[in-house]
Amino acid sequence: MQKLILFFKGFIIGIGKVIPGVSGSLLAISMGLYEEILQRVEHLFKNFKENVRFLFPIGLGVLLAIILGSKVLLYFFETYYVYTITFFIGLILGTVPEIVKKGAKKAKDWLIISSIFLIMYFIYTKIELTEFIPTSSVTSYLYIILLGFIDALTMVMPGISGTATYMMLGSYTFILNLFARPFAQIGYCLLFGSGLLIGVFLMIKIVNYCFKNHANLTWDIILSFLFSSVFFLIVKIIDLINKTNIFSLFLLFVIGFFLISVTNKEE
């Protein structure tokens, strides 16, 4: 039963990697898994069997969500866009009370949060590169490795949306096609995967170090990323909210918010 629950939670986290503006690692925090995943991956070989038993169903859920999300879930997301995004806003904001308890206790904390929020707002709204089209060149291959590293960064650091970042870099279509047809582009997958593996292990060590030595500041940064992610989502749907759907949207937001709140209380 526990493995099935971990699989389901991994599936939800994986969906966060598909929907633009949603952070998979923020959803991992929502599910009460984030810090434990970091610890188990960093110390994978210290208790290998137990760590694999914990990580495998989560990883399987994430992988399945990405594969399905690139084909089926993405269609569902596009068909019910505003409703899906509103539900995820509720899920993400449901983590705020727990994160505030771990950081944001002083005025200077909120100053840090506000400053990083403004920087993230500028990055996501003012910078947009041209569409990336891969070629048979060393530069293109290195860029694909870099995209894998960026995926690791957005995967490990809560609040930074991988899909939103790829949209900004003009690489979202390329990544989406890569996830949807991995075996048809095995060379690109290997390049992307190498950057991803290097990035995951490096970022996990960095984030774990930050938690151990600068926990309060780390949670402040995560909170600022969270707010910037939510703001990004609200901007995307604000024009789609009207009198006919506002009650349904509010209901979905409340369900998402309290679903996570209850989960956090049970952890």
N, C-alpha and C positions, 0 to 999 in steps of 0.2 A: 504493500500500500504506500509506504514511504517513497519507494522508487517511482511509483505512478504520480505521486504529488510533485516530486522533483522534476519529472518529465514535463508535467503540465506547466510548472513554473518556468522551466526552460523554454517551453513553447511560447509563453507570453513574452519572455525576454527577447526571443528571436523575432517576434513580430515587431518589436521596437527597432530592430535593425532595418526593417523594410519600409515602415511608414515615415515619411519625411518630417523632421522636427521632433520625433520621439527618440529618446535615448534608451538603449537596451540596458545599460548599466544603472540608469535611474530606476528602471523597472525591477532590476535585481535588488536594489535597495528596498523598493516597495515590497518585494517578496521576502525580505529579511535574509537574503543570500549573499549580498555583495561582499562583505568583509570576510565571510567564511570561504567564499570562492577564491579570493585573493590569497588567503593564508594557505589553502590547500594546494593551489597551483604553485606557489612559491616553494613550498616544502613537499612537493609531489612525491619524491623518492624516500622521504623519511618514514612514511607509513603508506606505501604505494597502493596496496590492495584496498585499504579503507578509503583512501582519497579517490581512487578510480571508481569505487562503488558509489561514491557521492557525486563525482563530477560527470560520470558517463551518462546517466539519464538526463541531466541538465543539458549537456552538450548535444545529446541526441534530439532533445526537444527544440533547442536553438536551431540546429541544422535543418530539421524537418520544417520548422516555421519559415526559415529563409527560403527553402526550396519551394514550398507551397505558396509562401507570400509573394514570391516573384511571379507566380502564375495565377493562383486562385485568390489568395487573400488580397493581392493588389487590386484585382478587379472589384472585390467586395468593398475595399477601401475607396476606390474611385466612384463606385455607385452610391455609397452612403457616406461620402466624404465628411461632411460637417458633423454628422452623428458620431462617426468613428473618432474623429479628432477630439470632439467634446468629451467623450468617454475617457480618452487617454489623458486629457488635461486633468480630469478628476483623479485618475490614477496617480499622476505625477504630483499634483498638489497635495494628495493624501499623505505624501511622505514628509511634507514640510514640518509638521509639529515635532516629529522624531528628530529630524536634522537640526532644527532650531535648539533642541535640548542639548545637542552635542557641540554646537557652535553658536555664533551670533548672540553672545551674552552681554556684549558691551557696545557702546556707540561706535568705537573704532572698527568693530566687526562689520557693522552695517555700512560704514564708509567703504571698507574693502569690497563688500558685496556690491554696492552701488557702482563703484569704479569699474569692476570687472564686468558688470552687467552692461554698462555703457560701451565698453570695448567690444564685447560680444555683439551688441546691437549694431555697431558700426561695421564689424566684419561681415555679419550675415545680411545686412541690408544695402551696403554700399559697394561690396566687392563681388563681382561675378565674372568669371573667366569664360572664354569661348569653349565650345563643345570639344571634348577630347576625342580624337579619332586615332587609334593605335596604328603605328607603321612598323616596318621591319628595320628599325634603327635602334642603336644602343640607348639613345636618349629616351625613346619611347619605352623600352624595356625597363630602364631605371625608374621612369616615372610610374610604371605599373607596380614596381617594388615599393616605391614611395606611397602609392595609394594603399597598399597592403599595410604599411606601417601606420598610415593615418587611420585606417580601419581599426587597428589595435589601440591607437590612442583614444579614439572615440568609443571603443568598446570598453576600455578599462576606466576611463575618466567619466564619471556620471555627469549628465547634463549637456554634454557635447553630442549633438545628433550627427551620426555618421552620414545619413542620407542628406541632411541639410548641408553638411560640409561638402559632400560630393556634388550637390546641386550648385553650390557656390563655385566649386572648382571646374564645373562643366563636365564632370565625370560620372554623373548619376546614371545616365543611359548605358554607358559602358559597363558599370558595375552591375546594374540590373540584368543586362544581357549575360554577363559572366556568371551570375548566380543562377539564372534561368537555364543556361545551357553550358554547364561546366565541362562536360566531356567533349563538347564540340570545339572548345577553346582551351585544351589541356595545357598548352604552353603558357598562355596568359595566366591560367590558374596557378601553375607552379611558381611563376614570378610573384604573383599577388600573395600566394601562400607563404613564400619565403619572407617577404616583408612583414606579413601578419605575425608569423611565429616569432621573429626577432623582436617585433614591437610589443607583443603580448608579454613576453618574459621580461623585457627591459622595463616596460611601463608598470608591471606588477611590482617589481622590486622598488621602483621609484615611489609609487603610491603607498606601498607598505612602509617604506622609510618615512614618508611624510606623516602617515598615521601614527607611527611610533614616536616621532620626534616633534611633530607640529600638528597634532590632531585637531586643535581648535581652528587653526588657520585653514587646514585642509577641508574641514566641513564648511567653513565660510566660503571657500572657493567653489565647492560643490553646490552650495545653496545659490550662489550667484549664477552658475551655469544652469541650474534648474530654472530660475526665474527667466533667464534669457531664452531658454528652450520653450517655456510656456508662452512667453511674449511672442516668439516666432510663430507658434501655433495659432494664437489668438488673432494675429495680424492676417493669417491665411484664411480664417473663417469669418471674420467680423462682418464682411459684406454679405454673407450668406445667412445670417441670423435675421429672422423676421417674426411677425406675430403668429404665423402658422406653425412654426417649429420651436419657438422659444421654450414652451413648457416641456416638450419632449427632450430638448437639449439640456435644460436645467435638471430634469429627472436623471438623465444619463450621467451628468456631471456628479450629482449627489451619490448615485450608485457607485461610480468609480472612486470617489473620494472616501466614502465610508467603507467600501470593500477593502481598501488598503489600510484604513485606520484600524479596522477590526483585525486584519492580518498582523499588523504591527503589535497590537495589544496581546495577541496570542503567542507572539515569538518570545 
